[in-house]
Structures are given as C-alpha cells and as structure tokens.
C-alpha cells in the first residue's frame, strides 16, 4: 500500500488525526462481539446533493426541517455510521469502532441478523446511479487496510454493500459502485 496505515486508538475506537463529529446514535456492542463485517453505504443529503454539512447534522440529530422539504421526512430517524468518505476522499468519524453505529437497520449476513452488532459501517457520499470519485475508492481502500491492520477479527472480513445485508429494503451503494475495482485494489494491498 502506498499510503501509511491510518492510526486507530483500538482502546477507544477512534481514528487519529481524522475529523470527528460525534453522533449520539450508537450504543455498546453485545458483550463478546467481534468486528467481523464491513458494510459500504451510499448517502447524499438532500438526495442527489453533495456537501453542505447535512450528513453531519443528520447523524447528530440536528437536521433543520425547514432547510429542505426532504429533511422533514427523515428528521425523526436516528441513524449513524462509523465513518463517512466525502466526494473529495476526506474522512469524518461519527462513532468509535468499539461501539455499535446504527447504520444497517434490519439486516442479515451469513445466517446472522442484526449486522450492526458485528460490523463497521462506512458511508460514501454518493448516489446509486452516479460514479463514486476516484478519491473515495483510494480512501476506502486505505481505511479498510487500516481497519484490518488494527483489528485481527477484520483481517479476512467480508466487505459488502448495504443492499446485500438488507435486500429489497436498501439499494446502496448502488450499481454505480465498482466492486471489481475495490476488490482488485484490496487484493493488490
């Protein structure tokens, strides 16, 4: 890998030197649960728009309903992710990895339900039908490599889309996400 591993304080679960906006939408993982899955999401607020800080405010339960008509439909939803990678490849962490972020909702993978319990949720700023930025792929590969370095239980963990763990309910990161590009980059290490 050309970039140095991101430093993670494993005891606290925070990336070091990364922008942080703490979300209240998290809780403790069930006792004895290990990180065993990485889930990729796509998000834009309002839908199809990028930037503006709305994702930060959404995850902090501070979304102003009068700023956009769509916001009134989601203002009572309590969700979060561990990390967001914006269109420029910049990272924001909302929830420490040792806590359960509320990103997957009703979900199932490998015969197990409640994927929030054992997964890391990574949001990419984007929409299902628009190509994600090269900077996002580069940062995603870097982040996954760093997580796998920091947490032994993630070394061989599957990387899946939200659509795979909540089929019929979720479509993200969508058909515009290039899984073969991600897999090749991860394999190249």
Phi and psi in degrees as GROMACS dihedral restraints (atoms count N, CA, C in turn):
[ dihedral_restraints ]
;  ai    aj    ak    al  type     phi  dphi    fc
    3     4     5     6     1   -78.9    20    10
    4     5     6     7     1   -26.5    20    10
    6     7     8     9     1   -96.1    20    10
    7     8     9    10     1   143.8    20    10
    9    10    11    12     1   -66.4    20    10
   10    11    12    13     1   152.3    20    10
   12    13    14    15     1   -59.2    20    10
   13    14    15    16     1   135.9    20    10
   15    16    17    18     1   -67.0    20    10
   16    17    18    19     1   137.5    20    10
   18    19    20    21     1   -82.5    20    10
   19    20    21    22     1   132.7    20    10
   21    22    23    24     1  -123.7    20    10
   22    23    24    25     1   126.9    20    10
   24    25    26    27     1   -77.3    20    10
   25    26    27    28     1    97.8    20    10
   27    28    29    30     1   -64.0    20    10
   28    29    30    31     1   -32.4    20    10
   30    31    32    33     1   -65.9    20    10
   31    32    33    34     1   -43.8    20    10
   33    34    35    36     1   -92.9    20    10
   34    35    36    37     1   -25.7    20    10
   36    37    38    39     1    88.6    20    10
   37    38    39    40     1    16.7    20    10
   39    40    41    42     1  -106.8    20    10
   40    41    42    43     1   141.5    20    10
   42    43    44    45     1   -68.7    20    10
   43    44    45    46     1   141.0    20    10
   45    46    47    48     1   -91.4    20    10
   46    47    48    49     1   138.5    20    10
   48    49    50    51     1    73.8    20    10
   49    50    51    52     1    19.8    20    10
   51    52    53    54     1  -115.5    20    10
   52    53    54    55     1   143.8    20    10
   54    55    56    57     1   -55.5    20    10
   55    56    57    58     1   137.0    20    10
   57    58    59    60     1  -128.8    20    10
   58    59    60    61     1   131.3    20    10
   60    61    62    63     1  -131.1    20    10
   61    62    63    64     1   103.2    20    10
   63    64    65    66     1   -72.6    20    10
   64    65    66    67     1   130.8    20    10
   66    67    68    69     1  -100.6    20    10
   67    68    69    70     1   138.5    20    10
   69    70    71    72     1   -78.6    20    10
   70    71    72    73     1    -6.9    20    10
   72    73    74    75     1   -87.8    20    10
   73    74    75    76     1    70.8    20    10
   75    76    77    78     1  -161.7    20    10
   76    77    78    79     1   167.1    20    10
   78    79    80    81     1  -158.8    20    10
   79    80    81    82     1   179.2    20    10
   81    82    83    84     1   -70.5    20    10
   82    83    84    85     1   144.9    20    10
   84    85    86    87     1   -72.7    20    10
   85    86    87    88     1   154.3    20    10
   87    88    89    90     1   -57.7    20    10
   88    89    90    91     1   142.5    20    10
   90    91    92    93     1   -53.0    20    10
   91    92    93    94     1   134.2    20    10
   93    94    95    96     1    81.7    20    10
   94    95    96    97     1     1.5    20    10
   96    97    98    99     1   -81.3    20    10
   97    98    99   100     1   134.1    20    10
   99   100   101   102     1  -105.2    20    10
  100   101   102   103     1   155.9    20    10
  102   103   104   105     1   -73.4    20    10
  103   104   105   106     1   121.6    20    10
  105   106   107   108     1  -137.6    20    10
  106   107   108   109     1     8.5    20    10
  108   109   110   111     1  -155.0    20    10
  109   110   111   112     1   143.2    20    10
  111   112   113   114     1  -118.4    20    10
  112   113   114   115     1   124.1    20    10
  114   115   116   117     1  -113.3    20    10
  115   116   117   118     1   127.2    20    10
  117   118   119   120     1  -100.0    20    10
  118   119   120   121     1   131.4    20    10
  120   121   122   123     1  -121.2    20    10
  121   122   123   124     1   168.6    20    10
  123   124   125   126     1  -129.7    20    10
  124   125   126   127     1   139.2    20    10
  126   127   128   129     1  -148.9    20    10
  127   128   129   130     1   144.0    20    10
  129   130   131   132     1  -149.8    20    10
  130   131   132   133     1   142.1    20    10
  132   133   134   135     1  -140.0    20    10
  133   134   135   136     1   129.2    20    10
  135   136   137   138     1   -58.4    20    10
  136   137   138   139     1   165.9    20    10
  138   139   140   141     1   -50.1    20    10
  139   140   141   142     1   127.8    20    10
  141   142   143   144     1    86.9    20    10
  142   143   144   145     1    -2.9    20    10
  144   145   146   147     1  -110.7    20    10
  145   146   147   148     1   145.9    20    10
  147   148   149   150     1  -121.7    20    10
  148   149   150   151     1   152.5    20    10
  150   151   152   153     1    79.2    20    10
  151   152   153   154     1  -170.1    20    10
  153   154   155   156     1    90.0    20    10
  154   155   156   157     1    -9.7    20    10
  156   157   158   159     1    76.7    20    10
  157   158   159   160     1     7.4    20    10
  159   160   161   162     1   -68.6    20    10
  160   161   162   163     1   -32.3    20    10
  162   163   164   165     1   -65.4    20    10
  163   164   165   166     1   -43.8    20    10
  165   166   167   168     1   -54.9    20    10
  166   167   168   169     1   -47.5    20    10
  168   169   170   171     1   -69.1    20    10
  169   170   171   172     1   -35.5    20    10
  171   172   173   174     1   -62.7    20    10
  172   173   174   175     1   -48.3    20    10
  174   175   176   177     1   -69.8    20    10
  175   176   177   178     1   -18.0    20    10
  177   178   179   180     1   -97.6    20    10
  178   179   180   181     1     6.3    20    10
  180   181   182   183     1    60.1    20    10
  181   182   183   184     1    38.7    20    10
  183   184   185   186     1  -131.4    20    10
  184   185   186   187     1    34.6    20    10
  186   187   188   189     1   -83.6    20    10
  187   188   189   190     1   118.6    20    10
  189   190   191   192     1   -74.8    20    10
  190   191   192   193     1   118.3    20    10
  192   193   194   195     1   -65.8    20    10
  193   194   195   196     1   -20.7    20    10
  195   196   197   198     1   -88.7    20    10
  196   197   198   199     1    -2.8    20    10
  198   199   200   201     1   -78.9    20    10
  199   200   201   202     1   -25.8    20    10
  201   202   203   204     1  -160.4    20    10
  202   203   204   205     1   140.0    20    10
  204   205   206   207     1   -56.7    20    10
  205   206   207   208     1   -33.6    20    10
  207   208   209   210     1   -63.6    20    10
  208   209   210   211     1   -33.3    20    10
  210   211   212   213     1   -61.5    20    10
  211   212   213   214     1   -31.1    20    10
  213   214   215   216     1   -64.7    20    10
  214   215   216   217     1   -25.2    20    10
  216   217   218   219     1   -82.4    20    10
  217   218   219   220     1   -15.1    20    10
  219   220   221   222     1  -123.5    20    10
  220   221   222   223     1     2.1    20    10
  222   223   224   225     1   -62.9    20    10
  223   224   225   226     1   -22.4    20    10
  225   226   227   228     1   -96.8    20    10
  226   227   228   229     1     0.5    20    10
  228   229   230   231     1   -80.1    20    10
  229   230   231   232     1   131.1    20    10
  231   232   233   234     1  -109.2    20    10
  232   233   234   235     1    99.9    20    10
  234   235   236   237     1  -136.6    20    10
  235   236   237   238     1   168.0    20    10
  237   238   239   240     1  -161.7    20    10
  238   239   240   241     1  -179.6    20    10
  240   241   242   243     1  -146.2    20    10
  241   242   243   244     1   167.0    20    10
  243   244   245   246     1   -73.2    20    10
  244   245   246   247     1   -46.6    20    10
  246   247   248   249     1  -142.1    20    10
  247   248   249   250     1   146.6    20    10
  249   250   251   252     1  -114.8    20    10
  250   251   252   253     1   137.3    20    10
  252   253   254   255     1  -113.5    20    10
  253   254   255   256     1   112.3    20    10
  255   256   257   258     1   -78.5    20    10
  256   257   258   259     1   179.5    20    10
  258   259   260   261     1   -61.3    20    10
  259   260   261   262     1   -26.2    20    10
  261   262   263   264     1   -89.2    20    10
  262   263   264   265     1     0.0    20    10
  264   265   266   267     1    87.0    20    10
  265   266   267   268     1    12.1    20    10
  267   268   269   270     1   -84.1    20    10
  268   269   270   271     1   143.2    20    10
  270   271   272   273     1   -98.8    20    10
  271   272   273   274     1   140.4    20    10
  273   274   275   276     1  -131.3    20    10
  274   275   276   277     1   129.4    20    10
  276   277   278   279     1  -105.3    20    10
  277   278   279   280     1   134.2    20    10
  279   280   281   282     1  -109.6    20    10
  280   281   282   283     1   -33.1    20    10
  282   283   284   285     1  -135.4    20    10
  283   284   285   286     1   135.1    20    10
  285   286   287   288     1   -66.3    20    10
  286   287   288   289     1   147.2    20    10
  288   289   290   291     1   -62.2    20    10
  289   290   291   292     1   -24.7    20    10
  291   292   293   294     1   -75.4    20    10
  292   293   294   295     1   -11.6    20    10
  294   295   296   297     1  -102.4    20    10
  295   296   297   298     1   161.9    20    10
  297   298   299   300     1   -89.8    20    10
  298   299   300   301     1   113.2    20    10
  300   301   302   303     1   -81.3    20    10
  301   302   303   304     1   151.9    20    10
  303   304   305   306     1   -97.9    20    10
  304   305   306   307     1    74.6    20    10
  306   307   308   309     1  -113.4    20    10
  307   308   309   310     1   -27.6    20    10
  309   310   311   312     1   -94.9    20    10
  310   311   312   313     1   -28.3    20    10
  312   313   314   315     1    64.6    20    10
  313   314   315   316     1  -153.8    20    10
  315   316   317   318     1   -62.7    20    10
  316   317   318   319     1   118.1    20    10
  318   319   320   321     1  -155.1    20    10
  319   320   321   322     1   162.7    20    10
  321   322   323   324     1  -154.3    20    10
  322   323   324   325     1   139.4    20    10
  324   325   326   327     1  -150.0    20    10
  325   326   327   328     1   132.5    20    10
  327   328   329   330     1    59.0    20    10
  328   329   330   331     1    34.5    20    10
  330   331   332   333     1    80.6    20    10
  331   332   333   334     1     2.8    20    10
  333   334   335   336     1  -110.3    20    10
  334   335   336   337     1   138.8    20    10
  336   337   338   339     1   -99.0    20    10
  337   338   339   340     1   176.4    20    10
  339   340   341   342     1    58.4    20    10
  340   341   342   343     1    60.9    20    10
  342   343   344   345     1   -60.2    20    10
  343   344   345   346     1   -24.3    20    10
  345   346   347   348     1   -55.2    20    10
  346   347   348   349     1   -32.3    20    10
  348   349   350   351     1   -59.1    20    10
  349   350   351   352     1   -37.2    20    10
  351   352   353   354     1  -126.6    20    10
  352   353   354   355     1    19.2    20    10
  354   355   356   357     1  -125.7    20    10
  355   356   357   358     1   164.0    20    10
  357   358   359   360     1  -107.3    20    10
  358   359   360   361     1   130.2    20    10
  360   361   362   363     1  -104.0    20    10
  361   362   363   364     1   121.2    20    10
  363   364   365   366     1  -117.4    20    10
  364   365   366   367     1   119.5    20    10
  366   367   368   369     1   -93.7    20    10
  367   368   369   370     1   136.4    20    10
  369   370   371   372     1  -109.7    20    10
  370   371   372   373     1   131.5    20    10
  372   373   374   375     1   -71.8    20    10
  373   374   375   376     1   113.6    20    10
  375   376   377   378     1   175.2    20    10
  376   377   378   379     1  -175.6    20    10
  378   379   380   381     1  -132.5    20    10
  379   380   381   382     1   161.7    20    10
  381   382   383   384     1   -57.2    20    10
  382   383   384   385     1   -33.8    20    10
  384   385   386   387     1  -112.7    20    10
  385   386   387   388     1    19.3    20    10
  387   388   389   390     1  -127.5    20    10
  388   389   390   391     1   130.7    20    10
  390   391   392   393     1   -54.3    20    10
  391   392   393   394     1   138.7    20    10
  393   394   395   396     1   -76.3    20    10
  394   395   396   397     1   153.9    20    10
  396   397   398   399     1   -75.0    20    10
  397   398   399   400     1   146.5    20    10
  399   400   401   402     1   -54.6    20    10
  400   401   402   403     1   -35.9    20    10
  402   403   404   405     1   -63.0    20    10
  403   404   405   406     1   -31.9    20    10
  405   406   407   408     1   -70.1    20    10
  406   407   408   409     1   -42.7    20    10
  408   409   410   411     1   -62.4    20    10
  409   410   411   412     1   -45.2    20    10
  411   412   413   414     1   -59.8    20    10
  412   413   414   415     1   -45.1    20    10
  414   415   416   417     1   -70.1    20    10
  415   416   417   418     1   -36.5    20    10
  417   418   419   420     1   -62.4    20    10
  418   419   420   421     1   -45.9    20    10
  420   421   422   423     1   -61.0    20    10
  421   422   423   424     1   -43.8    20    10
  423   424   425   426     1   -60.8    20    10
  424   425   426   427     1   -45.3    20    10
  426   427   428   429     1   -65.2    20    10
  427   428   429   430     1   -45.5    20    10
  429   430   431   432     1   -62.1    20    10
  430   431   432   433     1   -43.6    20    10
  432   433   434   435     1   -60.7    20    10
  433   434   435   436     1   -39.6    20    10
  435   436   437   438     1   -67.2    20    10
  436   437   438   439     1   -41.5    20    10
  438   439   440   441     1   -63.1    20    10
  439   440   441   442     1   -43.5    20    10
  441   442   443   444     1   -66.2    20    10
  442   443   444   445     1   -31.5    20    10
  444   445   446   447     1   -71.0    20    10
  445   446   447   448     1   -39.5    20    10
  447   448   449   450     1   -79.4    20    10
  448   449   450   451     1   -32.9    20    10
  450   451   452   453     1  -122.1    20    10
  451   452   453   454     1   108.7    20    10
  453   454   455   456     1   -55.7    20    10
  454   455   456   457     1   -34.3    20    10
  456   457   458   459     1   -68.9    20    10
  457   458   459   460     1   -12.9    20    10
  459   460   461   462     1  -100.0    20    10
  460   461   462   463     1    -3.2    20    10
  462   463   464   465     1   -55.3    20    10
  463   464   465   466     1   -39.8    20    10
  465   466   467   468     1  -117.6    20    10
  466   467   468   469     1    18.9    20    10
  468   469   470   471     1   -67.1    20    10
  469   470   471   472     1   140.6    20    10
  471   472   473   474     1   -64.4    20    10
  472   473   474   475     1   148.7    20    10
  474   475   476   477     1  -114.5    20    10
  475   476   477   478     1   118.8    20    10
  477   478   479   480     1  -131.8    20    10
  478   479   480   481     1   163.4    20    10
  480   481   482   483     1   -88.9    20    10
  481   482   483   484     1   157.6    20    10
  483   484   485   486     1   -56.2    20    10
  484   485   486   487     1   -35.6    20    10
  486   487   488   489     1   -60.6    20    10
  487   488   489   490     1   -27.8    20    10
  489   490   491   492     1   -79.5    20    10
  490   491   492   493     1   -28.0    20    10
  492   493   494   495     1   -98.9    20    10
  493   494   495   496     1   -10.9    20    10
  495   496   497   498     1  -139.3    20    10
  496   497   498   499     1    57.2    20    10
  498   499   500   501     1   -63.2    20    10
  499   500   501   502     1   141.7    20    10
  501   502   503   504     1    84.9    20    10
  502   503   504   505     1   -20.4    20    10
  504   505   506   507     1  -107.2    20    10
  505   506   507   508     1   -35.4    20    10
  507   508   509   510     1  -129.5    20    10
  508   509   510   511     1   149.3    20    10
  510   511   512   513     1  -119.5    20    10
  511   512   513   514     1   -11.4    20    10
  513   514   515   516     1   -75.8    20    10
  514   515   516   517     1   151.6    20    10
  516   517   518   519     1   -80.0    20    10
  517   518   519   520     1     1.9    20    10
  519   520   521   522     1    90.1    20    10
  520   521   522   523     1   170.5    20    10
  522   523   524   525     1   -66.5    20    10
  523   524   525   526     1   -17.3    20    10
  525   526   527   528     1   -77.1    20    10
  526   527   528   529     1   -13.2    20    10
  528   529   530   531     1   -77.2    20    10
  529   530   531   532     1   129.1    20    10
  531   532   533   534     1   -93.8    20    10
  532   533   534   535     1    90.0    20    10
  534   535   536   537     1   -64.2    20    10
  535   536   537   538     1   -37.0    20    10
  537   538   539   540     1   -65.5    20    10
  538   539   540   541     1   -36.7    20    10
  540   541   542   543     1   -63.8    20    10
  541   542   543   544     1   -44.9    20    10
  543   544   545   546     1   -63.5    20    10
  544   545   546   547     1   -47.5    20    10
  546   547   548   549     1   -62.2    20    10
  547   548   549   550     1   -40.8    20    10
  549   550   551   552     1   -64.8    20    10
  550   551   552   553     1   -42.1    20    10
  552   553   554   555     1   -65.5    20    10
  553   554   555   556     1   -40.7    20    10
  555   556   557   558     1   -66.4    20    10
  556   557   558   559     1   -39.7    20    10
  558   559   560   561     1   -67.6    20    10
  559   560   561   562     1   -32.9    20    10
  561   562   563   564     1   -71.2    20    10
  562   563   564   565     1   -22.3    20    10
